[in-house]
């Protein structure tokens, strides 16, 4: 399995995985300008620009530039990205639909923020859904699926070494998506992906906390999962998935203090094994 089979050495972790956002404003202006100059007209052109603006705003949320609770003023954002207000309104509407923003009467939209209790509940639902998705996928995963998972794992490893946190998280999700889709339940996979989207800013918080604590377990479950799948060990694959999510939830509890923190029970129980 190459580099992916080797645990990240502490020296790599000590580098500190930082989110590098280079020339954000210039990048946004360039992307939106390209979108607006595309050979489209009417509603299709507006939709194209709105898609680009959505990607830019979502990326700002993911990298923490737009923090939980921040307002999303339509005119200011339109001026920042160099477009009219219509595509920005459409982009914000999609952010709301995807659970990344909320709207308030007469006050506009803001980046969604979770209470600690809500966030930990969200991770509990992820654990329930993803352990089942792992179980279904493990029973049906093919040799070609495993090869694609190994490739994603290698890319994740390279992204970590290169301090590209966004890419590392993307490849982690790509790896798991292959497994979950193998199970054949599209509704289950779509539900998991929706939770991933909502969790992304908080996954970054957990990842940073793990790096600061020199916790290599953040990046080692993936090769272990692939090994379990290759051995046909469904129970072990489910356990690895479960334990990885429980660890992520506990890291977030430590990093996001609040009134519910001390009373929240993090014991999710062990997943039942197959007969």
SELUMZA-484483 format. One record per residue (C-alpha): residue number from 1; x negated, y, z. Coordinates in Angstrom, 3 decimals. Example, Ala and Ser with C-alpha at 12.3 -4.5 7.8 and 13.67 -1.06 7.14 Angstrom:
2
+-----+----------+----------+----------+
! seq !       xx !       yy !       zz !
+-----+----------+----------+----------+
!   1 !  -12.300 !   -4.500 !    7.800 !
!   2 !  -13.670 !   -1.060 !    7.140 !
+-----+----------+----------+----------+
***
This chain:
275
+-----+----------+----------+----------+
! seq !       xx !       yy !       zz !
+-----+----------+----------+----------+
!   1 !    0.000 !    0.000 !    0.000 !
!   2 !   -3.111 !    2.199 !    0.000 !
!   3 !   -3.194 !    5.406 !    1.960 !
!   4 !    0.431 !    5.040 !    3.012 !
!   5 !   -0.375 !    1.874 !    4.940 !
!   6 !   -3.014 !    3.709 !    6.951 !
!   7 !   -1.861 !    5.741 !    9.923 !
!   8 !   -2.668 !    9.414 !    9.715 !
!   9 !   -5.882 !   10.043 !   11.621 !
!  10 !   -5.769 !   12.574 !   14.435 !
!  11 !   -8.124 !   14.813 !   12.481 !
!  12 !   -5.468 !   15.183 !    9.786 !
!  13 !   -2.839 !   16.019 !   12.356 !
!  14 !   -5.096 !   18.566 !   14.049 !
!  15 !   -5.189 !   20.525 !   10.828 !
!  16 !   -1.645 !   21.580 !   11.787 !
!  17 !    1.064 !   21.286 !    9.194 !
!  18 !    2.166 !   24.795 !    8.441 !
!  19 !    4.809 !   25.884 !    6.063 !
!  20 !    3.118 !   27.922 !    3.382 !
!  21 !    5.495 !   30.320 !    1.699 !
!  22 !    3.447 !   32.252 !   -0.833 !
!  23 !    4.615 !   35.448 !   -2.528 !
!  24 !    8.269 !   34.749 !   -1.733 !
!  25 !    9.638 !   38.028 !   -3.022 !
!  26 !    7.727 !   37.795 !   -6.287 !
!  27 !    8.792 !   34.215 !   -6.775 !
!  28 !   12.434 !   35.090 !   -6.190 !
!  29 !   12.359 !   38.023 !   -8.571 !
!  30 !   10.714 !   35.894 !  -11.252 !
!  31 !   13.202 !   33.021 !  -10.916 !
!  32 !   16.268 !   35.235 !  -10.943 !
!  33 !   14.953 !   37.270 !  -13.864 !
!  34 !   14.370 !   34.065 !  -15.817 !
!  35 !   17.876 !   32.887 !  -15.013 !
!  36 !   19.451 !   36.156 !  -16.077 !
!  37 !   17.519 !   36.163 !  -19.349 !
!  38 !   18.644 !   32.637 !  -20.213 !
!  39 !   20.627 !   32.318 !  -23.448 !
!  40 !   23.956 !   32.045 !  -21.651 !
!  41 !   26.955 !   34.342 !  -21.632 !
!  42 !   29.985 !   35.119 !  -19.499 !
!  43 !   30.891 !   32.812 !  -16.637 !
!  44 !   28.185 !   30.284 !  -17.509 !
!  45 !   25.449 !   32.915 !  -17.151 !
!  46 !   26.836 !   34.048 !  -13.790 !
!  47 !   26.962 !   30.468 !  -12.599 !
!  48 !   23.364 !   29.897 !  -13.670 !
!  49 !   22.178 !   32.940 !  -11.734 !
!  50 !   24.313 !   31.933 !   -8.732 !
!  51 !   22.643 !   28.523 !   -8.702 !
!  52 !   19.227 !   30.178 !   -8.684 !
!  53 !   20.224 !   32.566 !   -5.898 !
!  54 !   21.581 !   29.653 !   -3.879 !
!  55 !   18.273 !   27.821 !   -4.168 !
!  56 !   16.394 !   30.920 !   -3.045 !
!  57 !   18.647 !   31.540 !   -0.045 !
!  58 !   18.644 !   27.874 !    0.950 !
!  59 !   14.851 !   27.857 !    0.790 !
!  60 !   14.717 !   30.937 !    3.011 !
!  61 !   16.899 !   29.140 !    5.532 !
!  62 !   14.808 !   25.982 !    5.339 !
!  63 !   11.526 !   27.822 !    5.894 !
!  64 !   12.889 !   29.945 !    8.730 !
!  65 !   12.716 !   33.280 !    6.908 !
!  66 !   16.482 !   33.444 !    7.407 !
!  67 !   17.006 !   32.264 !   10.966 !
!  68 !   20.148 !   30.834 !   12.535 !
!  69 !   22.580 !   33.672 !   13.144 !
!  70 !   21.048 !   36.052 !   10.598 !
!  71 !   23.516 !   38.064 !    8.551 !
!  72 !   23.763 !   37.588 !    4.796 !
!  73 !   24.612 !   41.070 !    3.457 !
!  74 !   25.661 !   40.664 !   -0.150 !
!  75 !   24.469 !   43.999 !   -1.512 !
!  76 !   21.125 !   43.869 !    0.268 !
!  77 !   20.454 !   40.348 !   -0.976 !
!  78 !   21.477 !   41.285 !   -4.513 !
!  79 !   18.999 !   44.152 !   -4.432 !
!  80 !   16.248 !   41.925 !   -3.064 !
!  81 !   16.580 !   39.320 !   -5.795 !
!  82 !   17.386 !   41.798 !   -8.552 !
!  83 !   20.848 !   40.686 !   -9.577 !
!  84 !   24.462 !   41.812 !   -9.272 !
!  85 !   26.615 !   41.049 !   -6.243 !
!  86 !   28.759 !   38.436 !   -8.007 !
!  87 !   26.119 !   35.657 !   -8.180 !
!  88 !   25.158 !   36.374 !   -4.571 !
!  89 !   28.771 !   36.003 !   -3.432 !
!  90 !   29.012 !   32.705 !   -5.293 !
!  91 !   25.734 !   31.494 !   -3.788 !
!  92 !   26.889 !   32.357 !   -0.264 !
!  93 !   30.140 !   30.500 !   -0.901 !
!  94 !   28.116 !   27.372 !   -1.724 !
!  95 !   25.985 !   27.851 !    1.398 !
!  96 !   29.197 !   27.855 !    3.425 !
!  97 !   30.506 !   24.767 !    1.627 !
!  98 !   27.239 !   22.955 !    2.368 !
!  99 !   27.313 !   23.865 !    6.040 !
! 100 !   24.333 !   26.235 !    5.905 !
! 101 !   26.330 !   29.411 !    6.550 !
! 102 !   29.612 !   30.528 !    8.086 !
! 103 !   31.894 !   33.459 !    7.356 !
! 104 !   33.618 !   35.782 !    9.801 !
! 105 !   36.601 !   38.032 !    9.013 !
! 106 !   35.483 !   41.604 !    8.257 !
! 107 !   31.870 !   40.757 !    9.131 !
! 108 !   30.704 !   38.712 !    6.160 !
! 109 !   28.545 !   35.607 !    6.262 !
! 110 !   25.678 !   34.549 !    8.486 !
! 111 !   23.313 !   31.604 !    8.656 !
! 112 !   24.945 !   28.825 !   10.606 !
! 113 !   23.664 !   28.180 !   14.099 !
! 114 !   24.309 !   25.096 !   16.186 !
! 115 !   24.499 !   24.884 !   19.938 !
! 116 !   22.121 !   22.328 !   21.367 !
! 117 !   25.091 !   20.080 !   22.088 !
! 118 !   26.376 !   20.352 !   18.505 !
! 119 !   22.969 !   19.699 !   17.033 !
! 120 !   22.352 !   16.621 !   19.143 !
! 121 !   25.823 !   15.351 !   18.275 !
! 122 !   24.920 !   15.814 !   14.625 !
! 123 !   21.790 !   13.713 !   15.122 !
! 124 !   23.838 !   11.060 !   16.868 !
! 125 !   26.128 !   10.837 !   13.835 !
! 126 !   23.063 !   10.642 !   11.604 !
! 127 !   21.801 !    7.721 !   13.664 !
! 128 !   25.086 !    5.860 !   13.348 !
! 129 !   25.367 !    6.423 !    9.595 !
! 130 !   21.729 !    5.914 !    8.664 !
! 131 !   21.285 !    2.683 !   10.598 !
! 132 !   24.289 !    1.295 !    8.733 !
! 133 !   22.958 !    2.650 !    5.428 !
! 134 !   19.598 !    1.005 !    6.186 !
! 135 !   21.328 !   -2.296 !    6.982 !
! 136 !   23.285 !   -2.296 !    3.735 !
! 137 !   20.279 !   -1.220 !    1.696 !
! 138 !   17.942 !   -3.770 !    3.268 !
! 139 !   20.202 !   -6.588 !    2.122 !
! 140 !   20.150 !   -5.415 !   -1.497 !
! 141 !   16.872 !   -3.565 !   -2.043 !
! 142 !   14.957 !   -4.772 !   -5.100 !
! 143 !   11.297 !   -5.072 !   -5.933 !
! 144 !   11.459 !   -1.996 !   -8.137 !
! 145 !   13.166 !   -0.105 !   -5.295 !
! 146 !   10.294 !   -1.013 !   -2.990 !
! 147 !    7.763 !    0.174 !   -5.540 !
! 148 !    9.546 !    3.523 !   -5.830 !
! 149 !    9.616 !    3.775 !   -2.041 !
! 150 !    5.878 !    3.112 !   -1.881 !
! 151 !    5.281 !    5.835 !   -4.448 !
! 152 !    7.378 !    8.293 !   -2.441 !
! 153 !    5.456 !    7.298 !    0.681 !
! 154 !    2.139 !    7.993 !   -1.055 !
! 155 !    3.399 !   11.398 !   -2.179 !
! 156 !    4.543 !   12.146 !    1.351 !
! 157 !    1.086 !   11.259 !    2.672 !
! 158 !   -0.586 !   13.568 !    0.155 !
! 159 !    1.831 !   16.382 !    1.026 !
! 160 !    0.998 !   16.039 !    4.727 !
! 161 !   -2.733 !   16.133 !    4.049 !
! 162 !   -2.227 !   19.205 !    1.839 !
! 163 !   -0.108 !   20.887 !    4.551 !
! 164 !    2.969 !   21.008 !    2.289 !
! 165 !    5.718 !   20.417 !    4.826 !
! 166 !    8.597 !   21.019 !    2.401 !
! 167 !    7.216 !   18.446 !   -0.015 !
! 168 !    6.583 !   15.980 !    2.802 !
! 169 !   10.178 !   16.228 !    4.003 !
! 170 !   11.452 !   15.981 !    0.424 !
! 171 !    9.501 !   12.769 !   -0.148 !
! 172 !   10.646 !   11.310 !    3.161 !
! 173 !   14.249 !   11.860 !    2.117 !
! 174 !   13.537 !   10.521 !   -1.380 !
! 175 !   12.152 !    7.328 !    0.147 !
! 176 !   15.193 !    6.819 !    2.363 !
! 177 !   17.612 !    7.737 !   -0.427 !
! 178 !   16.315 !    4.834 !   -2.525 !
! 179 !   16.986 !    2.431 !    0.331 !
! 180 !   20.402 !    3.811 !    1.190 !
! 181 !   21.594 !    3.859 !   -2.421 !
! 182 !   20.620 !    0.216 !   -2.783 !
! 183 !   23.450 !   -0.557 !   -0.359 !
! 184 !   25.986 !    0.519 !   -2.985 !
! 185 !   28.177 !    2.747 !   -0.770 !
! 186 !   28.152 !    6.143 !   -2.469 !
! 187 !   30.394 !    7.766 !    0.152 !
! 188 !   28.028 !    6.721 !    2.923 !
! 189 !   25.008 !    8.074 !    1.043 !
! 190 !   26.774 !   11.371 !    0.289 !
! 191 !   27.654 !   11.754 !    3.967 !
! 192 !   24.041 !   11.176 !    4.994 !
! 193 !   22.770 !   13.665 !    2.417 !
! 194 !   25.212 !   16.300 !    3.682 !
! 195 !   23.851 !   15.855 !    7.207 !
! 196 !   20.278 !   16.068 !    5.907 !
! 197 !   21.087 !   19.400 !    4.325 !
! 198 !   22.520 !   20.818 !    7.525 !
! 199 !   19.653 !   19.430 !    9.611 !
! 200 !   16.793 !   20.593 !    7.411 !
! 201 !   15.796 !   23.735 !    9.373 !
! 202 !   15.846 !   21.715 !   12.571 !
! 203 !   13.880 !   18.860 !   11.039 !
! 204 !   11.128 !   21.408 !   10.498 !
! 205 !   11.269 !   22.392 !   14.171 !
! 206 !   10.923 !   18.749 !   15.165 !
! 207 !    8.077 !   18.167 !   12.721 !
! 208 !    6.139 !   21.157 !   13.984 !
! 209 !    6.632 !   20.031 !   17.574 !
! 210 !    5.341 !   16.563 !   16.734 !
! 211 !    2.266 !   17.986 !   15.031 !
! 212 !    1.496 !   20.254 !   17.985 !
! 213 !    1.763 !   17.224 !   20.276 !
! 214 !   -0.460 !   15.169 !   17.904 !
! 215 !    2.457 !   12.742 !   17.515 !
! 216 !    1.550 !   10.649 !   14.472 !
! 217 !    4.733 !    8.604 !   14.876 !
! 218 !    6.489 !   11.265 !   12.852 !
! 219 !    4.826 !    9.969 !    9.681 !
! 220 !    4.191 !    6.285 !   10.430 !
! 221 !    7.715 !    4.750 !   10.418 !
! 222 !    7.934 !    4.957 !    6.615 !
! 223 !    5.216 !    2.391 !    5.760 !
! 224 !    6.456 !    0.152 !    8.584 !
! 225 !    9.956 !    0.336 !    7.114 !
! 226 !    8.681 !   -0.630 !    3.668 !
! 227 !    6.753 !   -3.560 !    5.150 !
! 228 !    9.867 !   -4.800 !    6.944 !
! 229 !   11.896 !   -4.578 !    3.750 !
! 230 !    9.209 !   -6.399 !    1.777 !
! 231 !    9.292 !   -9.181 !    4.388 !
! 232 !   13.066 !   -9.426 !    4.137 !
! 233 !   13.431 !   -8.449 !    7.810 !
! 234 !   16.703 !   -6.528 !    7.860 !
! 235 !   16.870 !   -6.315 !   11.641 !
! 236 !   13.411 !   -4.760 !   11.861 !
! 237 !   14.242 !   -2.263 !    9.105 !
! 238 !   17.374 !   -1.212 !   10.996 !
! 239 !   15.462 !   -0.906 !   14.276 !
! 240 !   12.745 !    1.258 !   12.671 !
! 241 !   15.389 !    3.567 !   11.191 !
! 242 !   17.234 !    3.796 !   14.504 !
! 243 !   14.122 !    4.452 !   16.591 !
! 244 !   12.834 !    7.101 !   14.190 !
! 245 !   16.067 !    9.087 !   14.452 !
! 246 !   16.231 !    8.759 !   18.229 !
! 247 !   12.667 !   10.103 !   18.451 !
! 248 !   13.592 !   13.048 !   16.221 !
! 249 !   16.598 !   13.810 !   18.391 !
! 250 !   14.535 !   13.760 !   21.558 !
! 251 !   11.934 !   16.071 !   20.065 !
! 252 !   14.658 !   18.567 !   19.217 !
! 253 !   16.078 !   18.409 !   22.718 !
! 254 !   12.693 !   19.402 !   24.082 !
! 255 !   12.287 !   22.233 !   21.574 !
! 256 !   15.807 !   23.689 !   21.757 !
! 257 !   16.604 !   24.391 !   25.414 !
! 258 !   20.146 !   25.329 !   26.323 !
! 259 !   22.901 !   24.822 !   28.869 !
! 260 !   23.744 !   21.386 !   27.528 !
! 261 !   20.191 !   20.100 !   27.475 !
! 262 !   19.930 !   18.601 !   30.944 !
! 263 !   23.326 !   16.928 !   30.759 !
! 264 !   23.018 !   15.444 !   27.284 !
! 265 !   22.654 !   11.673 !   27.296 !
! 266 !   20.171 !   10.706 !   24.586 !
! 267 !   20.596 !    6.992 !   25.031 !
! 268 !   22.156 !    5.920 !   21.772 !
! 269 !   21.823 !    2.243 !   22.482 !
! 270 !   20.154 !   -0.337 !   20.305 !
! 271 !   21.657 !   -1.283 !   16.956 !
! 272 !   23.255 !   -4.722 !   16.949 !
! 273 !   21.213 !   -7.369 !   15.194 !
! 274 !   22.571 !   -9.451 !   12.368 !
! 275 !   23.834 !  -12.902 !   13.305 !
+-----+----------+----------+----------+
***
